[in-house]
Amino acid sequence: MYGKFKEHLTRELENIRKEGLYKDERIIVSPQGAEIELDNGDKVLNFCANNYLGLSNHPELIKAAKEGLDTHGYGMSSVRFICGTTDLHKTLERKIAEFFGTEDTILYAAAFDANGGVFEPLLTEEDAIISDSLNHASIIDGVRLCKAQRYRYPNADMEALEEELKKAQKNRFRVIVTDGVFSMDGNVAPVDKMVELAEKYDALVMVDESHSAGVVGETGRGVSEHFNITGRIDMITGTLGKSFGGAIGGFTTGRKEIIEMLRQRSRPYLFSNSLPPMVVNAGIRMFDMMSETNALQDKLHQNTAYFMDKMKAAGFDIKPTQSAICAVMLYDAKLSQDMAAKLLDEGIYVIGFYYPVVPKGQARIRVQLSAAHEQHHLDKAIAAFTKVGKEMGVIS
Ligand SMILES: *Cc1c(COP(=O)(O)O)cnc(C)c1O
């Protein structure tokens, strides 16, 4: 039986390779951090993790995870509503709501699940979802699982959003949904304008803060802090897998009744295992740290500003950003791959992106800054970019 199917898969895989889209995985043998060791023994500086606050290997979180393991054991062996809810889960949900200034929170195994399970329980074919064209794959899948009517507007285009809102007036309820920060350009969604339009056209607003939480806003409380609109976003989804420690876990936080309904009806919550206590306890410690000190956020913001300024001064074409994502524009797919390879030889681990991950002719290297980076790490990266950039004729 398998023979024909195997042939089919082999052919498809060959096509993926031919198109240059095959994803190889580099193997790391050290903890995640500013400096990592690869399985070939190379030590490189890491500029491609979502480890924005440098918490992936933070001693406080490791300690809290061990404590969680000691007090509450390894696994829950249950979904939340059967016997998978501990005091720790409830505490973490409360801490997330406090952090974002929202009413309640529901945890998921991942933000992918939070987005997959947020629309279907709340909306029907009478309703409308109005979605940014560059929203994350998990939002797109979540929308697919829901019967609501779909509307789409080009990335961050508020005039186009207004047109879609006008069309959607015929629907019962309308939800505008956006990423807080878009992962390829690092641009912050204009959520201030979005909440104004939502008020004008009677819509709800949902923001996925996966790349913005911990990063955007002076204390990392995301786009609501950045635009001073706390309390005007109805639903926020996010991940514990990026800024917030980088382990695993997602959440939806927002209005009380919305969260209550998700607990009753959201399928990835109802039919998937509860987060392990060690992850939850580390999450609690993490949010406590966020309210004790702003040192990590400050360092991230300083690192980002420093890196961007020096790279621009060196002559690189950098997309404007208010996040910790720095897109070094190269406009040529092959160049983006060759340059990333040369940078790795210089001990700088970055990734080049090209079509179809970004639009045609918009190839770039994406640099992700972290509070784990020290200034000498940044200086080394800038020097390597400058050297390789000159060699390859990207800068003069
Ligand atoms: C990373 C990311 C996710 C997925 O987060 P996981 O917790 O790893 O599933 C969802 N949405 C956005 C915008 C992301 O950047």
The ligand as a Gaussian input file, in Angstrom:
#p B3LYP/6-31G(d) Opt

LIG

0 1
 C        5.019000      32.544000      17.474000
 C        3.644000      32.993000      17.205000
 C        2.544000      32.170000      17.489000
 C        2.703000      30.750000      17.957000
 O        3.128000      30.689000      19.286000
 P        3.317000      29.251000      19.948000
 O        3.055000      29.494000      21.402000
 O        4.721000      28.856000      19.679000
 O        2.325000      28.343000      19.343000
 C        1.276000      32.680000      17.278000
 N        1.086000      33.925000      16.809000
 C        2.117000      34.743000      16.502000
 C        1.862000      36.117000      15.983000
 C        3.426000      34.294000      16.684000
 O        4.440000      35.091000      16.367000

